């Protein structure tokens, strides 16, 4: 079992990573629970998820140098709207005044009409900084299209409610075993762990 310190101020993202990691036999703890306070992260880039994840992992590693520090940067990619979202997804929602999961889902759904290609995916990039300062990077894709209707579930939420995977279900409505097999963050975490174990 690996124990990872998660470099994020996003409690929902931390909860999701905790659930996925636990199902995979590992443990995720938010850095705030170890450090005892919240940090202000450096500004993110607008063109590189890899660099954003790396920045966050290195930043928290400075405060917790003996830990395995894991960071995530996730983007939404829509085939019909190639010049939108991606690495700046959360900032685009904020700039539009679209705040909260329900508003984000409603906004994404409102973009589509019958003629648009609903192909889409979430791309998670994970960066892991080891106690020795070595950096591991991995990515994972989750979903293949935007579902016509949102479907929530007991484990995962957010945009996963409308992200339909290869099995025809949204990432949110799957069983936990299915979620681990199809989710962008669990796929990326699996890749990271495989690299560590080489």
MOBEL-V722880 format. One record per pair of residues at least 12 apart in sequence whose ideal C-beta (glycine too) atoms are under 8 Angstrom apart, sorted by sequence separation. I is the first residue (numbers start at 1). J is the second residue. If there is no record, write none. Layout:
<<I/J> <I/J>>
//
This chain:
<<6/18> <57/69> <75/87> <125/137> <126/138> <150/162> <160/172> <171/183> <42/55> <57/70> <75/88> <76/89> <125/138> <126/139> <149/162> <14/28> <41/55> <57/71> <73/87> <75/89> <93/107> <125/139> <126/140> <158/172> <41/56> <56/71> <74/89> <124/139> <147/162> <156/171> <157/172> <167/182> <14/30> <55/71> <56/72> <123/139> <124/140> <146/162> <147/163> <156/172> <166/182> <4/21> <42/59> <54/71> <56/73> <123/140> <124/141> <143/160> <146/163> <147/164> <153/170> <155/172> <165/182> <41/59> <53/71> <123/141> <124/142> <142/160> <146/164> <151/169> <156/174> <11/30> <53/72> <122/141> <145/164> <151/170> <153/172> <39/59> <53/73> <121/141> <122/142> <143/163> <144/164> <150/170> <152/172> <153/173> <39/60> <52/73> <121/142> <122/143> <142/163> <143/164> <144/165> <151/172> <152/173> <153/174> <155/176> <4/26> <6/28> <8/30> <121/143> <143/165> <144/166> <151/173> <3/26> <4/27> <6/29> <8/31> <9/32> <50/73> <120/143> <121/144> <142/165> <147/170> <156/179> <160/183> <1/25> <2/26> <3/27> <4/28> <5/29> <6/30> <7/31> <39/63> <49/73> <120/144> <155/179> <1/26> <2/27> <3/28> <4/29> <5/30> <6/31> <49/74> <119/144> <120/145> <1/27> <3/29> <5/31> <49/75> <119/145> <120/146> <118/145> <143/170> <156/183> <35/63> <118/146> <143/171> <5/34> <9/38> <31/60> <35/64> <44/73> <118/147> <142/171> <9/39> <34/64> <78/108> <81/111> <118/148> <80/111> <9/41> <31/63> <76/108> <80/112> <31/64> <34/67> <78/111> <7/41> <112/146> <52/87> <80/116> <80/117> <109/146> <122/159> <31/69> <49/87> <79/117> <80/118> <108/146> <122/160> <48/87> <79/118> <80/119> <143/182> <47/87> <79/119> <142/182> <46/87> <78/119> <79/120> <109/150> <122/163> <142/183> <143/184> <28/70> <45/87> <46/88> <78/120> <121/163> <142/184> <77/120> <120/163> <140/183> <141/184> <142/185> <76/120> <77/121> <140/184> <46/91> <77/122> <105/150> <140/185> <142/187> <76/122> <77/123> <140/186> <141/187> <75/122> <140/187> <8/56> <74/122> <75/123> <140/188> <7/56> <74/123> <122/171> <139/188> <140/189> <7/57> <74/124> <138/188> <140/190> <73/124> <74/125> <108/159> <138/189> <140/191> <7/59> <72/124> <73/125> <139/191> <7/60> <17/70> <72/125> <109/162> <138/191> <7/61> <72/126> <104/158> <105/159> <108/162> <138/192> <5/60> <17/72> <71/126> <72/127> <104/159> <137/192> <70/126> <71/127> <101/157> <105/161> <136/192> <70/127> <71/128> <101/158> <105/162> <138/195> <70/128> <71/129> <101/159> <5/64> <13/72> <69/128> <126/185> <136/195> <68/128> <69/129> <101/161> <124/184> <136/196> <13/74> <68/129> <123/184> <124/185> <5/67> <7/69> <68/130> <122/184> <126/188> <5/68> <7/70> <8/71> <68/131> <121/184> <124/187> <125/188> <126/189> <4/68> <5/69> <6/70> <7/71> <8/72> <67/131> <124/188> <128/192> <3/68> <4/69> <5/70> <6/71> <66/131> <126/191> <2/68> <4/70> <6/72> <65/131> <126/192> <130/196> <61/129> <65/133> <78/146> <128/196> <58/127> <60/129> <57/127> <56/127> <57/128> <58/129> <53/125> <57/129> <61/133> <52/125> <53/126> <54/127> <49/123> <53/127> <50/125> <49/125> <50/127> <58/135> <57/135> <54/135> <54/137> <76/159> <53/137> <50/137> <50/139> <49/139> <74/184> <74/185> <72/185> <72/188> <70/192> <4/128> <19/155> <19/156> <16/156> <16/157> <16/158> <12/157> <12/158> <23/176> <23/177> <23/179> <24/180> <19/176> <23/180> <20/179> <20/180> <24/186> <20/183> <23/186> <26/189> <20/185> <24/189> <20/186> <24/190> <26/193> <17/185> <21/189> <16/185> <20/189> <24/193> <17/189> <2/193> <2/196>>
//
